[in-house]
């Protein structure tokens, strides 16, 4: 189970590496409210693995 602290670690790593325009965390399923809140406040996009292809297609068109 993923915790809000996991989102914070991902955000810190993305900032340290300074790569990419968007920080995305692909989830295997539903996430808890604290994880969603942590992602929202950190600017991390949560994408369910089943919708990853759709999300990537939308991003590519932007």
ROVO-690062 format. One record per residue (C-alpha): residue number from 1; residue in one letter; x, y, z. Coordinates in steps of 0.05 Angstrom, whole numbers. Layout:
BEGIN
(NUM; 'A'; (X; Y; Z))
...
This chain:
BEGIN
(1; 'X'; (0; 0; 0))
(2; 'X'; (26; 68; -19))
(3; 'X'; (30; 123; 33))
(4; 'X'; (31; 198; 27))
(5; 'X'; (105; 197; 45))
(6; 'X'; (118; 156; -18))
(7; 'X'; (89; 213; -60))
(8; 'X'; (134; 262; -24))
(9; 'X'; (195; 219; -38))
(10; 'X'; (177; 216; -112))
(11; 'X'; (168; 291; -115))
(12; 'X'; (235; 303; -81))
(13; 'X'; (269; 255; -130))
(14; 'X'; (237; 289; -190))
(15; 'X'; (259; 358; -166))
(16; 'X'; (329; 333; -152))
(17; 'X'; (336; 302; -221))
(18; 'X'; (302; 362; -255))
(19; 'X'; (276; 319; -311))
(20; 'X'; (210; 321; -348))
(21; 'X'; (154; 370; -352))
(22; 'X'; (106; 329; -310))
(23; 'X'; (116; 285; -250))
(24; 'X'; (71; 224; -257))
(25; 'X'; (59; 167; -210))
(26; 'X'; (26; 106; -242))
(27; 'X'; (-17; 68; -192))
(28; 'X'; (-41; -3; -194))
(29; 'X'; (-110; 17; -170))
(30; 'X'; (-146; 63; -123))
(31; 'X'; (-107; 105; -74))
(32; 'X'; (-125; 131; -6))
(33; 'X'; (-148; 203; 6))
(34; 'X'; (-82; 223; 41))
(35; 'X'; (-43; 199; -20))
(36; 'X'; (-88; 238; -68))
(37; 'X'; (-81; 300; -24))
(38; 'X'; (-5; 293; -21))
(39; 'X'; (-1; 285; -96))
(40; 'X'; (-46; 345; -109))
(41; 'X'; (-7; 390; -62))
(42; 'X'; (60; 367; -92))
(43; 'X'; (37; 375; -164))
(44; 'X'; (43; 300; -178))
(45; 'X'; (-5; 270; -229))
(46; 'X'; (-34; 203; -207))
(47; 'X'; (-53; 158; -265))
(48; 'X'; (-85; 89; -259))
(49; 'X'; (-46; 37; -298))
(50; 'X'; (-108; 19; -338))
(51; 'X'; (-115; 91; -363))
(52; 'X'; (-41; 105; -374))
(53; 'X'; (-44; 97; -450))
(54; 'X'; (-104; 145; -454))
(55; 'X'; (-69; 196; -409))
(56; 'X'; (-5; 193; -450))
(57; 'X'; (-44; 203; -514))
(58; 'X'; (-79; 264; -486))
(59; 'X'; (-12; 293; -462))
(60; 'X'; (20; 281; -529))
(61; 'X'; (-34; 321; -564))
(62; 'X'; (-26; 381; -517))
